[in-house]
């Protein structure tokens, strides 16, 4: 005999754009998001008995996101994700958990003739601000905020040596190398009691995002990196210190390799070691380094 061990379903890739028009100043502010909603609860019979009476249609989820975006602020994304997830748990009694992911895309205001333009913007990179909120019936709201797709590079100030040497190792010690990665940095907040608790923290969310981004970029730039592992740990440690309401910080950093090109075959042209100037960017395979850093002792609510 078989049984349904777990199940969730929902609507993915809900694209939302919202504009705020300040009538007093004429300035407009825009937010563009991609939203995913996944629900869990007493929905087993929809799988095992073809019982659609327990299904909240995914089209209904899409409509709900649009309506809530009209009725509520969509910034900071931690608040909007909490509003959406709380709605589904509180509206449908057989739904016991709602997972909501919000990906906020970059639109940066244009500067024209030295002045901020009131209604024109440009996309200045693939970096996104991500939030995943999970509202569980009677258990509060858990939130993970994140920076994703932030591509960084430094042309020196990174090394990697004294690693394990055995019959499988061929990589030479490197004392100066290019370091590049695409940052995926997340920070998990201590559990919130409910939507009111999240709303009370609204001023903190943007500050935390700015702190995490600043710490990531500054540490990447100034750290004389002995390894990606050590550098990312320093980043995590600083974010935990900067944002007391955060319980854990995690990073996932792929190594974007740039290899020296040996040109000695061409008239003795030197392009390795201290003479290296031209490199070949690599796509794969690549290193992938991950970690999660938490506070010492048992975690607690805010």
C-alpha positions in Angstrom: 0.0 0.0 0.0 1.1 3.6 -0.7 0.4 6.8 1.1 0.8 10.5 0.4 3.7 11.6 2.6 3.8 15.3 1.8 2.2 17.6 -0.6 2.1 21.3 -1.5 0.9 23.1 -4.6 0.4 26.7 -5.8 1.1 29.3 -8.4 4.5 30.3 -9.6 5.9 33.2 -11.6 3.1 35.6 -10.7 4.5 38.9 -12.1 3.4 42.0 -10.3 4.2 45.7 -11.0 3.1 48.5 -8.7 3.5 52.2 -9.1 3.1 54.8 -6.4 2.4 58.4 -7.6 3.2 61.2 -5.2 0.7 63.9 -6.2 2.5 66.6 -4.2 5.9 66.1 -5.8 5.1 64.5 -9.1 7.6 61.7 -8.3 6.7 58.1 -9.1 8.1 55.0 -7.5 7.9 51.6 -9.1 8.3 48.0 -7.8 8.4 44.9 -9.9 8.1 41.5 -8.3 7.8 37.8 -9.2 5.8 35.9 -6.6 5.4 32.2 -5.9 2.6 30.8 -3.6 2.6 27.2 -2.3 0.0 25.9 0.1 -0.1 22.9 2.5 -2.8 21.5 4.6 -5.7 19.0 4.5 -5.5 18.5 0.7 -4.7 14.8 0.6 -8.0 13.8 -0.9 -7.3 15.9 -4.0 -4.4 13.6 -4.7 -5.8 10.3 -3.6 -9.5 10.6 -4.3 -9.8 13.2 -7.1 -11.6 15.4 -4.6 -11.2 19.0 -5.9 -13.4 20.4 -3.1 -10.3 21.0 -1.0 -8.3 22.8 -3.7 -7.9 26.6 -3.7 -7.4 27.1 -7.5 -4.0 28.4 -8.4 -5.8 31.0 -10.5 -7.4 32.2 -7.3 -4.0 32.5 -5.8 -2.9 34.7 -8.6 -5.9 36.9 -8.3 -5.4 37.1 -4.5 -1.8 38.4 -5.0 -2.9 41.1 -7.3 -5.7 42.2 -5.0 -3.5 42.2 -1.9 -0.9 44.2 -3.8 -3.5 46.8 -4.5 -4.7 46.9 -0.9 -1.4 46.8 0.9 2.2 48.1 0.6 4.5 45.9 -1.4 7.6 47.2 0.4 9.4 46.0 2.2 9.0 42.6 0.6 9.2 40.9 4.0 5.9 42.6 4.9 4.2 41.8 1.6 5.2 38.2 1.7 3.9 38.0 5.3 0.6 39.6 4.3 0.1 37.1 1.5 1.0 34.0 3.5 -1.1 35.1 6.4 -4.1 35.6 4.2 -4.2 32.1 2.9 -3.8 30.5 6.4 -6.4 32.7 8.0 -8.9 32.6 5.1 -8.9 28.8 4.4 -9.2 26.8 7.6 -8.0 23.6 6.0 -4.8 25.3 4.8 -2.2 25.1 7.6 0.9 26.5 5.9 1.5 29.1 3.1 4.9 29.5 1.5 5.4 32.8 -0.3 8.5 33.8 -2.2 8.9 37.3 -3.5 11.7 38.2 -5.9 12.1 42.0 -6.3 13.7 43.1 -9.5 15.9 46.2 -9.8 14.6 49.4 -11.2 16.9 52.3 -10.5 15.8 55.9 -11.0 17.5 57.7 -13.9 19.4 60.9 -13.4 18.9 63.4 -16.2 20.8 66.7 -16.3 22.0 66.0 -12.8 18.5 65.6 -11.3 16.5 62.5 -10.4 13.9 61.9 -13.1 10.4 61.7 -11.7 9.2 58.6 -13.7 12.1 57.0 -15.7 14.2 54.0 -14.5 16.8 51.5 -15.7 17.7 47.9 -14.9 21.2 48.1 -13.6 22.0 44.4 -13.2 20.5 41.0 -12.5 20.7 41.3 -8.7 17.4 40.7 -6.9 16.2 41.1 -3.4 14.4 37.9 -2.3 12.2 37.0 0.5 10.6 33.7 1.5 7.9 33.8 4.2 6.1 30.8 5.7 3.0 31.4 7.8 2.0 28.3 9.8 -1.3 28.0 11.6 -0.6 28.6 15.3 3.2 28.7 14.8 3.8 32.3 13.6 5.7 33.4 10.5 9.3 32.5 9.5 11.1 34.8 7.1 14.4 34.4 5.1 15.6 37.6 3.4 18.3 37.4 0.7 20.5 39.0 -1.9 20.8 37.0 -5.1 22.6 37.5 -8.4 25.1 40.1 -7.2 28.1 39.5 -9.4 31.4 40.7 -7.9 35.1 40.5 -8.9 38.4 41.7 -7.6 41.6 41.4 -9.6 44.0 40.8 -6.7 43.9 40.3 -2.9 42.9 36.6 -3.0 45.0 33.4 -2.4 44.6 29.7 -2.0 47.4 27.5 -0.7 48.3 24.9 1.9 45.3 22.7 1.1 45.2 18.9 1.2 47.9 17.3 -0.9 47.6 13.7 -2.1 47.8 11.6 -5.3 44.6 13.2 -6.6 45.6 16.8 -6.2 47.1 18.7 -9.2 46.1 22.3 -8.3 49.2 24.4 -7.5 49.4 26.8 -4.5 48.3 30.3 -5.6 49.3 33.4 -3.6 47.6 36.0 -5.8 44.6 35.3 -8.0 41.4 36.8 -9.4 38.4 36.3 -7.2 34.9 36.5 -8.6 31.6 35.1 -7.5 27.8 35.5 -7.8 26.6 36.3 -4.3 23.6 34.4 -2.8 23.4 35.7 0.8 20.5 35.0 3.1 19.6 35.9 6.6 16.9 34.1 8.6 15.0 36.1 11.1 13.9 34.9 14.5 10.4 33.6 14.3 7.6 36.3 14.3 4.5 35.7 16.4 2.2 37.0 13.6 1.5 39.7 11.1 1.4 42.5 13.7 4.9 41.4 14.9 6.2 41.6 11.3 4.6 45.1 10.8 6.4 46.3 14.0 9.7 45.4 12.4 9.1 47.2 9.1 11.8 49.9 9.7 14.4 47.2 10.3 14.0 45.2 7.1 15.5 47.7 4.7 18.3 48.6 7.1 19.2 44.9 7.4 19.3 44.5 3.6 21.5 47.6 3.3 23.8 46.3 6.1 24.1 42.8 4.5 24.8 44.2 1.1 27.4 46.8 2.4 29.1 44.1 4.6 29.2 41.7 1.7 30.8 44.1 -0.7 33.2 45.8 1.7 34.5 42.5 3.1 34.9 41.1 -0.4 36.9 44.1 -1.4 39.2 44.7 1.6 39.7 41.1 2.9 43.0 39.6 2.0 41.3 36.4 1.3 43.0 33.1 2.3 39.9 31.2 0.9 36.3 31.8 0.0 35.4 29.8 3.1 37.2 32.2 5.4 35.9 35.4 3.7 32.3 34.2 3.7 32.5 33.4 7.4 33.7 36.9 8.2 30.7 38.2 6.2 28.3 36.1 8.2 29.8 37.1 11.5 29.5 40.8 10.8 25.9 40.5 9.6 24.9 38.7 12.8 26.5 41.5 14.8 24.8 44.2 12.8 21.3 42.8 12.9 20.4 41.4 16.3 17.0 40.2 15.2 18.6 37.7 12.7 19.1 34.1 13.9 21.2 32.8 11.0 23.1 33.9 8.0 24.0 31.7 5.0 26.0 32.2 1.8 26.4 30.2 -1.4 29.3 31.4 -3.5 30.3 29.8 -6.8 33.9 30.4 -7.9 34.0 32.2 -11.2 37.4 31.1 -12.4 39.8 33.2 -14.6 42.8 31.2 -15.8 46.1 32.6 -17.0 47.0 31.9 -20.6 50.5 30.6 -21.3 51.7 32.4 -24.4 55.4 31.4 -24.1 55.0 29.4 -27.3 54.6 32.7 -29.2 58.1 34.2 -29.4 58.6 33.7 -25.6 55.7 36.1 -24.8 55.4 36.1 -21.0 51.8 36.0 -19.6 51.9 33.9 -16.4 52.7 34.7 -12.8 53.7 38.3 -12.2 53.5 38.9 -16.0 49.8 37.7 -16.3 47.5 40.3 -17.9 45.3 38.3 -20.3 43.1 35.6 -18.8 40.5 33.2 -20.1 37.2 33.4 -18.1 35.8 29.9 -17.3 32.2 28.7 -17.1 32.5 25.2 -15.7 33.3 23.2 -13.7 33.5 25.6 -10.9 34.0 25.6 -7.1 30.9 26.1 -5.0 31.3 27.1 -1.3 28.4 27.3 1.1 27.9 27.9 4.9 25.4 28.8 7.5 26.4 30.7 10.6 24.2 30.9 13.7 24.5 32.5 17.1 26.0 30.6 20.0 23.5 29.0 22.3 19.8 28.2 21.7 18.0 30.5 19.3 14.9 32.3 20.6 12.1 34.5 19.4 12.6 38.3 19.2 
